[in-house]
Amino acid sequence: MSKAQAIQSEDKEFLAYTSRFLRLIDSLPGIVFSGSNDAQWSMQYLSRGCLALTGYSSDELAQKGGEAFNAITHPEDLPRVLATLSAAIASSEPYEVEYRIRTKSGEEKWVLEKGHRVLDEDQCTCGIEGFITDITPLKRAEAALIQAEARWRSLIHNSSDLITILDAQGTVLYHSPVLKRLLGYHPQNCEGKSAFGLVHPQDRKQVQQTFQQAITHTEFTLTVEYRFRHQDGSWRFLESTGRNLLADPAVAGIVVNTRDITDHKRTESALRQAEEKYRSIFENAVEGIFQSSPEGRYIRVNPALARMYGYDSPEELLAHLTDIGRQLYVDPERRAEFQRLIDQQTIVTHFEAQVYRRDGSIIWITEHARAVRDGTGKLLYYEGTVENITDRKRTELQLLQTTSELKAIFQALPDLYFRVDHDSTILDFKAGRRTDLYLEPEEFLGRRMTDVLPPPVATQFSGAIDRILSGEARVDLEYVLPMPDGEQTFEARLLPLLQTQIIAVIRNITKRKRAENELRQAEEKYRSIFENATEGIFQSSPSGSYISANPALARIYGYDSPQELQHHLTDIGRQLYVNPDRRQQFVHSILEQGQVTDFESQVYRKDGSVIWISENARAVRDRQGNILYFEGTVEDISARKQAELTIHYQAFHDLLTGLPNRALFDDRLNQALADARRYQHLLAVFFLDLDRFKVINDTLGHAIGDQLLQQVAQRLLPCLREIDTIARWGGDEFTLLLPHVQTPADSVKIAERLLASLKPPFSLKGHNLHITASLGIALYPHDGEDGTTLLRNADAALYRAKEEGRNGLYCYTPMLNSRGHELLALESELHKALEQQELDVYYQPQINAATGEILRLEALVRWQHSQLGLVSPQTFIGLAEENGLIMPIGQWVLETACHQCRQWQARGFPGLGTAVNLSVRQFQQPHLVQQVAETLQYTGLAADRLELEITETTAMQNVNLTRTLLHELDQMGVGIALDDFGSGYSSLNYLRQFPLHSIKIDRTFIQELPYSVQDQAIVKAVIALGRGLNLSVVAEGVESQSQLKVLRSLGCDIIQGYFFGPPIAAAAMTQLLEQCTCSESGQPLLPQPKAILH
């Protein structure tokens, strides 16, 4: 086949295909179109469906092009269609538009046009093509659906019921707008939430179960009543019915119709309550209630009627009484009378009759009943009430009998009786006693009372009669008549009788008036006593309120008047007594004994303050023995009680410090020991004594000493527990009781706390005093099982603490008892030591560290006992301090040292001086300066050759006193050394103020000096301090060459210690001095000083 033939063959096939395609398009409903992008939008192709859709043939429309389509397009839709086409061409996107057309026949149709633009080879729009489909049936269906939906929505909106659609889980898919009006919620706020969340918790399970049944059984119609929370918080009763339409694709849910039945429920509840109330009245009424038939049979009766007639139940009565007239009434005619009256009047009241009870006994009843008829007037039944009036009938009978008896009694009464008419004419009278008649009996009848009585009395009676006739129920008169035996007083009571008559009952009350007058006088006397008594007087009810009270009682309780007291105190037991049980005890005592005397209580005054009162009272009873009230007196005994408390307090407390005294301490100790024995726990007893208190007391006076004791007590108290006791034992001694101690270490901790509390200085009237204390401890049961032993052993431990240097504590050990006896014996021997010249003075040199000169000799007292040998100063100096012997011993040492020094000066050492230690008591004695001056004058020693040594502790006990004494001694020329520097309470400020000449470094800093960097630093600082204050520095306790070497390297001025020799007696010291040469300054110079010092 040639190429031309092949092309020809292909063209034929294409034409055939095109022909089939066009036939297919022409057979389709609607219009397939293709238009050119020219000014007229000329149509290149329109399918034959054009005729069926528009009534125009494709040729007719093609000729006119786009204008033809614009012409048949509904004017309202044309702008929208053209805008859609323009947008599609501009965006190259397919378009879709619905609009109306008008056919050739004038019919209006809805069409759907879909299309897209066509591009040429240059990608420019060359045309548009698409199809147009008739959608009129669809639009009509949509319109019908919209109308139906509108009608349905209108129906739902205007319905009084709520329409709800739920899914299978109970989630709200839809709520009709009625929800807002019905329950207060906006539907859109509830959609998507569980329908059960606001159901009442008690109803929720039932609602959910019903809902599940509707899910499970598609034919099940859901019906349920429940409570639902309104938006305002209230609960509404709802009734819901629904059907499962989950399978219906148009609904796909459970459709529920809900209505508010709250009012219906309330009505039901009200009806039920009314019925229950009526039934309760019917069942529980005390009167009988019945319904009976016209034939004479009970239809219905209540339990009260059954009981009245003697039956066990209404049912038994109905079964037994089948003929009321014959079986019930004693007189059957009464039933007939009952029916006759009710037929005539419809209602009968107070119909009385006698009836039989079941047991045959007879009772009286009264009936109230009415006839009940239907709408035509036909009698249905009788209904009414029955009351048992047997008791009333019995009472009426008794009243008749009583009336007869009263008439007889009345005739026997002594009173006068008059019956008068409206004009006071006497119609009748009775004279009880002939002596009470003003006139003869025959002179009364037929006469007017105003005529037979004296004018003043007649006027009274006339006015009384007028008042009775005016309507008053009673008028009482009192008048006086002249009688043969004197004036008599009468009282009259006028009462109305019938309409125009009056009765007057008259009684002679002369004796009563006389008694009343006497009683009034007695009452006035009692009232005067009552009002003016200094003691409180009262009457009170058994229930606890004041019936009467006198002014004195009001004043005692702090009220302005008795009336205010009675108004305020309405419950005596609760408002007045501090302990409310006291009122019950008061009443109980009166009931048991008939009276109470000296009944003491604490009560509140109006202002809340508490006072003590003493009550004396008795019970006043009626003739039957019943208590009417209590009456008695009240005395304020607060002052007496306070005096008793003060006496009691003073008996058991120290008046100076306010602390318990020995008696109270012993009592508490015995109680604590009993408790400790019972529960087997530790108990501690402390004995505390102030160190050197006597010196302060003697020096500064007892007033300062007393204040110091008070401040010491104030410092010690906070260190103790609430259960502990501290007492002032006497003087400056205190005892302490610590019950319930866990371990011995706990008692030591408390003791340390006590001692530490005394360290800060005491400021007393310009004096800053430093005070320390010693403390002894004894424990139960280790150190004693009774109070006496524990106190004795604590005292022994205290003594040991003082021996060891004071300002410390010591725990008791059995060895202390024997030691205590030794000290007592030693104290006795010490008194003899001065007399028997057993005391001696030893001397130890103080050497110039640079030159080897002996500057002075320190005097140290020693005791050479005839039997005990040499007694340590640590042992007997403390004893001397305690018993006061330190004063004569100290003065003896001062005189001996000065005298001996003067002798050595005379032997060729004129520059030699002496140093003497002063104890606390010596230093603080009032005449120290005078004694020193007299000693120097007596011995002939120059003042500048004497140096007095005091310890830091002594100096700081009373800074003001120290400053004064030191200045006086300095003005005399006496040197002052501060001993044990660094070991006490020294203050650099005070050190600067004191006129010192030297300071002595405490031996504790010298012992380890060659090996201790810290001690070297301290000593160096002290030496620098001394130089800065222009003071000599003495190092005491020097015992080795190495110590000496360090001290010299540090620039220490003066050396003292065993390195140069121990303290020795005066004779031995004289031999030592004889080996020395005299320096230019007149002082002994050590032999070979360089060898010794270097």
PECORDA-V594332 format. One record per backbone hydrogen bond with DSSP energy under -0.5 kcal/mol. NH is the residue of the N-H (numbers start at 1). CO is the residue of the C=O. If there is no record, write none. Layout:
nh=NH co=CO
nh=NH co=CO
This chain:
nh=6 co=2
nh=7 co=3
nh=8 co=4
nh=9 co=5
nh=10 co=6
nh=11 co=7
nh=12 co=8
nh=13 co=9
nh=14 co=10
nh=15 co=11
nh=16 co=12
nh=17 co=13
nh=18 co=14
nh=19 co=15
nh=20 co=16
nh=21 co=17
nh=22 co=18
nh=23 co=19
nh=24 co=20
nh=25 co=21
nh=26 co=22
nh=27 co=23
nh=28 co=24
nh=28 co=25
nh=31 co=132
nh=33 co=130
nh=34 co=45
nh=35 co=128
nh=36 co=42
nh=37 co=126
nh=38 co=36
nh=41 co=38
nh=43 co=62
nh=44 co=34
nh=44 co=42
nh=45 co=34
nh=47 co=32
nh=50 co=47
nh=51 co=48
nh=52 co=48
nh=53 co=49
nh=54 co=50
nh=55 co=50
nh=55 co=51
nh=56 co=50
nh=61 co=57
nh=62 co=58
nh=63 co=59
nh=64 co=60
nh=65 co=61
nh=66 co=40
nh=67 co=64
nh=68 co=65
nh=69 co=65
nh=70 co=66
nh=71 co=67
nh=72 co=68
nh=73 co=69
nh=74 co=100
nh=77 co=74
nh=78 co=74
nh=79 co=75
nh=81 co=77
nh=82 co=78
nh=83 co=79
nh=84 co=80
nh=85 co=81
nh=86 co=82
nh=87 co=83
nh=88 co=84
nh=89 co=85
nh=90 co=86
nh=91 co=87
nh=92 co=88
nh=93 co=88
nh=95 co=115
nh=97 co=113
nh=99 co=111
nh=101 co=109
nh=102 co=72
nh=103 co=101
nh=103 co=107
nh=104 co=54
nh=106 co=103
nh=109 co=101
nh=111 co=99
nh=112 co=133
nh=113 co=97
nh=114 co=131
nh=115 co=95
nh=116 co=129
nh=118 co=127
nh=120 co=124
nh=123 co=120
nh=126 co=118
nh=127 co=118
nh=128 co=35
nh=129 co=116
nh=130 co=33
nh=131 co=114
nh=132 co=31
nh=133 co=112
nh=135 co=110
nh=135 co=133
nh=136 co=110
nh=139 co=135
nh=140 co=136
nh=141 co=137
nh=142 co=138
nh=143 co=139
nh=144 co=140
nh=145 co=141
nh=146 co=142
nh=147 co=143
nh=148 co=144
nh=149 co=145
nh=150 co=146
nh=151 co=147
nh=152 co=148
nh=153 co=149
nh=154 co=150
nh=155 co=151
nh=156 co=152
nh=157 co=153
nh=158 co=154
nh=159 co=155
nh=159 co=156
nh=162 co=258
nh=164 co=256
nh=165 co=174
nh=166 co=254
nh=167 co=171
nh=170 co=167
nh=172 co=193
nh=173 co=165
nh=174 co=165
nh=176 co=163
nh=179 co=176
nh=180 co=177
nh=181 co=177
nh=182 co=178
nh=183 co=179
nh=184 co=179
nh=184 co=180
nh=185 co=179
nh=189 co=186
nh=190 co=186
nh=190 co=187
nh=191 co=187
nh=192 co=172
nh=193 co=190
nh=195 co=170
nh=197 co=194
nh=199 co=196
nh=200 co=227
nh=203 co=200
nh=204 co=200
nh=205 co=201
nh=207 co=203
nh=208 co=204
nh=209 co=205
nh=210 co=206
nh=211 co=207
nh=212 co=208
nh=213 co=209
nh=214 co=210
nh=215 co=211
nh=216 co=212
nh=217 co=213
nh=218 co=216
nh=220 co=217
nh=222 co=220
nh=222 co=242
nh=224 co=240
nh=226 co=238
nh=228 co=236
nh=229 co=198
nh=230 co=234
nh=231 co=183
nh=233 co=230
nh=236 co=228
nh=238 co=226
nh=238 co=236
nh=239 co=259
nh=240 co=224
nh=241 co=257
nh=242 co=222
nh=243 co=255
nh=244 co=218
nh=245 co=243
nh=245 co=253
nh=248 co=245
nh=249 co=247
nh=251 co=248
nh=252 co=245
nh=252 co=248
nh=253 co=245
nh=254 co=166
nh=255 co=243
nh=255 co=253
nh=256 co=164
nh=256 co=254
nh=257 co=241
nh=258 co=162
nh=258 co=256
nh=259 co=239
nh=261 co=237
nh=261 co=259
nh=262 co=237
nh=265 co=261
nh=266 co=262
nh=267 co=263
nh=268 co=264
nh=269 co=265
nh=270 co=266
nh=271 co=267
nh=272 co=268
nh=273 co=269
nh=274 co=270
nh=275 co=271
nh=276 co=272
nh=277 co=273
nh=278 co=274
nh=279 co=275
nh=280 co=276
nh=281 co=277
nh=282 co=278
nh=283 co=279
nh=284 co=280
nh=285 co=281
nh=288 co=386
nh=290 co=384
nh=291 co=300
nh=292 co=382
nh=293 co=297
nh=296 co=293
nh=298 co=321
nh=299 co=291
nh=300 co=291
nh=302 co=289
nh=305 co=302
nh=306 co=302
nh=307 co=303
nh=308 co=304
nh=309 co=305
nh=310 co=307
nh=311 co=306
nh=317 co=313
nh=318 co=314
nh=319 co=315
nh=320 co=316
nh=321 co=317
nh=322 co=320
nh=324 co=296
nh=327 co=323
nh=328 co=324
nh=329 co=324
nh=330 co=354
nh=331 co=354
nh=332 co=330
nh=334 co=331
nh=335 co=332
nh=336 co=332
nh=337 co=333
nh=338 co=334
nh=339 co=335
nh=340 co=336
nh=341 co=337
nh=342 co=338
nh=343 co=339
nh=344 co=340
nh=345 co=341
nh=346 co=342
nh=347 co=345
nh=348 co=369
nh=351 co=367
nh=352 co=350
nh=353 co=365
nh=355 co=363
nh=356 co=328
nh=357 co=361
nh=358 co=309
nh=360 co=357
nh=363 co=355
nh=365 co=353
nh=366 co=387
nh=367 co=351
nh=368 co=385
nh=369 co=348
nh=370 co=383
nh=371 co=346
nh=372 co=381
nh=373 co=371
nh=374 co=378
nh=377 co=374
nh=380 co=372
nh=381 co=372
nh=382 co=292
nh=383 co=370
nh=384 co=290
nh=385 co=368
nh=386 co=288
nh=387 co=366
nh=389 co=364
nh=389 co=387
nh=390 co=364
nh=393 co=389
nh=394 co=390
nh=395 co=391
nh=396 co=392
nh=397 co=393
nh=398 co=394
nh=399 co=395
nh=400 co=396
nh=401 co=397
nh=402 co=398
nh=403 co=399
nh=404 co=400
nh=405 co=401
nh=406 co=402
nh=407 co=403
nh=408 co=404
nh=409 co=405
nh=410 co=406
nh=411 co=407
nh=412 co=408
nh=412 co=409
nh=413 co=409
nh=413 co=410
nh=416 co=506
nh=417 co=430
nh=418 co=504
nh=419 co=428
nh=420 co=502
nh=421 co=425
nh=424 co=421
nh=426 co=447
nh=427 co=419
nh=427 co=425
nh=428 co=419
nh=430 co=417
nh=432 co=430
nh=433 co=414
nh=436 co=433
nh=437 co=434
nh=443 co=440
nh=444 co=441
nh=445 co=441
nh=446 co=426
nh=447 co=444
nh=449 co=424
nh=451 co=448
nh=452 co=448
nh=453 co=449
nh=458 co=454
nh=459 co=455
nh=460 co=456
nh=461 co=457
nh=462 co=458
nh=463 co=459
nh=464 co=460
nh=465 co=461
nh=466 co=462
nh=467 co=463
nh=468 co=464
nh=469 co=465
nh=470 co=466
nh=471 co=468
nh=472 co=467
nh=475 co=494
nh=477 co=492
nh=479 co=490
nh=481 co=488
nh=483 co=486
nh=486 co=483
nh=488 co=481
nh=490 co=479
nh=491 co=507
nh=492 co=477
nh=493 co=505
nh=494 co=475
nh=495 co=503
nh=496 co=473
nh=497 co=501
nh=501 co=497
nh=502 co=420
nh=503 co=495
nh=504 co=418
nh=505 co=493
nh=506 co=416
nh=506 co=504
nh=507 co=491
nh=509 co=489
nh=509 co=507
nh=510 co=489
nh=513 co=509
nh=514 co=510
nh=515 co=511
nh=516 co=512
nh=517 co=513
nh=518 co=514
nh=519 co=515
nh=520 co=516
nh=521 co=517
nh=522 co=518
nh=523 co=519
nh=524 co=520
nh=525 co=521
nh=526 co=522
nh=527 co=523
nh=528 co=524
nh=529 co=525
nh=530 co=526
nh=531 co=527
nh=532 co=528
nh=533 co=529
nh=536 co=634
nh=538 co=632
nh=539 co=548
nh=540 co=630
nh=541 co=545
nh=544 co=541
nh=546 co=569
nh=547 co=539
nh=548 co=539
nh=550 co=537
nh=553 co=550
nh=554 co=550
nh=555 co=551
nh=556 co=552
nh=557 co=553
nh=558 co=555
nh=559 co=554
nh=565 co=561
nh=566 co=562
nh=567 co=563
nh=568 co=564
nh=569 co=565
nh=570 co=568
nh=572 co=544
nh=575 co=571
nh=576 co=572
nh=577 co=572
nh=578 co=602
nh=579 co=602
nh=580 co=578
nh=582 co=579
nh=583 co=580
nh=584 co=580
nh=585 co=581
nh=586 co=582
nh=587 co=583
nh=588 co=584
nh=589 co=585
nh=590 co=586
nh=591 co=587
nh=592 co=588
nh=593 co=589
nh=594 co=590
nh=596 co=617
nh=599 co=615
nh=600 co=598
nh=601 co=613
nh=603 co=611
nh=604 co=576
nh=605 co=609
nh=606 co=557
nh=608 co=605
nh=611 co=603
nh=613 co=601
nh=614 co=635
nh=615 co=599
nh=616 co=633
nh=617 co=596
nh=618 co=631
nh=619 co=594
nh=620 co=629
nh=621 co=619
nh=622 co=626
nh=625 co=622
nh=628 co=620
nh=629 co=620
nh=630 co=540
nh=631 co=618
nh=632 co=538
nh=633 co=616
nh=634 co=536
nh=635 co=614
nh=637 co=612
nh=637 co=635
nh=638 co=612
nh=641 co=637
nh=642 co=638
nh=643 co=639
nh=644 co=640
nh=645 co=641
nh=646 co=642
nh=647 co=643
nh=648 co=644
nh=649 co=645
nh=650 co=646
nh=651 co=647
nh=652 co=648
nh=652 co=649
nh=653 co=649
nh=654 co=659
nh=655 co=653
nh=658 co=654
nh=660 co=726
nh=661 co=652
nh=665 co=661
nh=666 co=662
nh=667 co=663
nh=668 co=664
nh=669 co=665
nh=670 co=666
nh=671 co=667
nh=672 co=668
nh=673 co=669
nh=674 co=670
nh=675 co=671
nh=676 co=672
nh=677 co=673
nh=678 co=674
nh=679 co=675
nh=680 co=676
nh=681 co=676
nh=682 co=741
nh=683 co=780
nh=684 co=738
nh=685 co=778
nh=686 co=736
nh=687 co=776
nh=688 co=734
nh=689 co=774
nh=690 co=732
nh=691 co=772
nh=693 co=690
nh=696 co=692
nh=697 co=693
nh=698 co=694
nh=699 co=695
nh=700 co=696
nh=701 co=696
nh=701 co=697
nh=705 co=701
nh=706 co=702
nh=707 co=703
nh=708 co=704
nh=709 co=705
nh=710 co=706
nh=711 co=707
nh=712 co=708
nh=713 co=709
nh=714 co=710
nh=715 co=711
nh=716 co=712
nh=717 co=713
nh=718 co=714
nh=719 co=716
nh=720 co=717
nh=724 co=721
nh=725 co=737
nh=727 co=735
nh=728 co=660
nh=729 co=727
nh=729 co=733
nh=730 co=733
nh=733 co=730
nh=734 co=688
nh=735 co=727
nh=736 co=686
nh=737 co=725
nh=738 co=684
nh=739 co=737
nh=740 co=682
nh=741 co=682
nh=746 co=743
nh=747 co=743
nh=748 co=744
nh=749 co=745
nh=750 co=746
nh=751 co=747
nh=752 co=748
nh=753 co=749
nh=754 co=750
nh=755 co=751
nh=756 co=752
nh=757 co=753
nh=758 co=755
nh=759 co=756
nh=762 co=769
nh=763 co=761
nh=764 co=762
nh=764 co=767
nh=767 co=764
nh=769 co=762
nh=769 co=767
nh=770 co=957
nh=771 co=758
nh=771 co=769
nh=774 co=689
nh=775 co=808
nh=776 co=687
nh=777 co=810
nh=778 co=685
nh=780 co=683
nh=783 co=779
nh=784 co=781
nh=790 co=786
nh=791 co=787
nh=792 co=788
nh=793 co=789
nh=794 co=790
nh=795 co=791
nh=796 co=792
nh=797 co=793
nh=798 co=794
nh=799 co=795
nh=800 co=796
nh=801 co=797
nh=802 co=798
nh=803 co=799
nh=804 co=800
nh=805 co=802
nh=806 co=801
nh=810 co=775
nh=812 co=777
nh=816 co=813
nh=817 co=814
nh=818 co=814
nh=819 co=815
nh=820 co=816
nh=821 co=817
nh=822 co=818
nh=823 co=819
nh=824 co=820
nh=825 co=821
nh=826 co=822
nh=827 co=823
nh=828 co=824
nh=829 co=825
nh=830 co=826
nh=831 co=827
nh=832 co=828
nh=832 co=829
nh=833 co=829
nh=834 co=830
nh=835 co=831
nh=836 co=832
nh=837 co=834
nh=838 co=833
nh=839 co=833
nh=840 co=862
nh=842 co=860
nh=843 co=1064
nh=844 co=858
nh=846 co=856
nh=847 co=845
nh=847 co=1055
nh=848 co=853
nh=849 co=1053
nh=852 co=848
nh=854 co=1084
nh=855 co=846
nh=855 co=853
nh=856 co=846
nh=857 co=913
nh=858 co=844
nh=858 co=856
nh=859 co=915
nh=860 co=842
nh=862 co=840
nh=863 co=871
nh=864 co=838
nh=864 co=862
nh=865 co=863
nh=865 co=869
nh=869 co=865
nh=871 co=863
nh=871 co=869
nh=875 co=872
nh=876 co=872
nh=877 co=873
nh=879 co=875
nh=880 co=876
nh=881 co=877
nh=882 co=878
nh=883 co=879
nh=884 co=880
nh=886 co=880
nh=887 co=884
nh=889 co=885
nh=890 co=886
nh=891 co=887
nh=892 co=888
nh=893 co=889
nh=894 co=890
nh=895 co=891
nh=896 co=892
nh=897 co=893
nh=898 co=894
nh=899 co=895
nh=900 co=896
nh=901 co=897
nh=902 co=898
nh=903 co=899
nh=904 co=900
nh=905 co=901
nh=906 co=902
nh=907 co=903
nh=908 co=905
nh=909 co=904
nh=911 co=1082
nh=912 co=909
nh=912 co=1082
nh=913 co=855
nh=914 co=945
nh=915 co=857
nh=916 co=947
nh=917 co=859
nh=918 co=949
nh=923 co=919
nh=924 co=920
nh=925 co=922
nh=928 co=925
nh=931 co=927
nh=932 co=928
nh=933 co=929
nh=934 co=930
nh=935 co=931
nh=936 co=932
nh=937 co=933
nh=938 co=934
nh=939 co=935
nh=940 co=936
nh=941 co=936
nh=945 co=942
nh=946 co=943
nh=947 co=914
nh=948 co=975
nh=949 co=916
nh=950 co=977
nh=952 co=979
nh=955 co=951
nh=956 co=952
nh=957 co=953
nh=957 co=954
nh=958 co=954
nh=959 co=768
nh=962 co=958
nh=963 co=959
nh=964 co=960
nh=965 co=961
nh=966 co=962
nh=967 co=963
nh=968 co=964
nh=969 co=965
nh=970 co=966
nh=971 co=967
nh=972 co=968
nh=973 co=969
nh=973 co=970
nh=974 co=969
nh=975 co=943
nh=975 co=946
nh=977 co=948
nh=978 co=998
nh=979 co=950
nh=979 co=977
nh=981 co=978
nh=981 co=1000
nh=983 co=980
nh=991 co=987
nh=992 co=988
nh=993 co=989
nh=994 co=990
nh=996 co=994
nh=997 co=976
nh=998 co=976
nh=999 co=1032
nh=1000 co=978
nh=1001 co=999
nh=1001 co=1034
nh=1002 co=981
nh=1005 co=1002
nh=1006 co=1003
nh=1007 co=1003
nh=1009 co=1006
nh=1011 co=1008
nh=1012 co=1008
nh=1013 co=1011
nh=1016 co=1012
nh=1017 co=1013
nh=1018 co=1014
nh=1019 co=1015
nh=1020 co=1016
nh=1021 co=1017
nh=1022 co=1018
nh=1023 co=1019
nh=1024 co=1020
nh=1025 co=1021
nh=1026 co=1022
nh=1027 co=1023
nh=1028 co=1024
nh=1029 co=1025
nh=1030 co=1027
nh=1031 co=1026
nh=1032 co=997
nh=1034 co=999
nh=1034 co=1032
nh=1035 co=1054
nh=1036 co=1001
nh=1036 co=1034
nh=1038 co=1056
nh=1039 co=1037
nh=1044 co=1040
nh=1045 co=1041
nh=1046 co=1042
nh=1047 co=1043
nh=1048 co=1044
nh=1049 co=1045
nh=1050 co=1046
nh=1051 co=1047
nh=1051 co=1048
nh=1052 co=1047
nh=1053 co=1033
nh=1054 co=1033
nh=1055 co=847
nh=1056 co=1035
nh=1059 co=1038
nh=1060 co=1057
nh=1064 co=843
nh=1066 co=841
nh=1069 co=1065
nh=1070 co=1066
nh=1071 co=1067
nh=1072 co=1068
nh=1073 co=1069
nh=1074 co=1070
nh=1075 co=1071
nh=1075 co=1072
nh=1076 co=1073
nh=1077 co=1085
nh=1079 co=1083
nh=1082 co=1079
nh=1085 co=1077
nh=1086 co=852
nh=1089 co=1086
nh=1092 co=1088
nh=1093 co=1089
nh=1094 co=1090
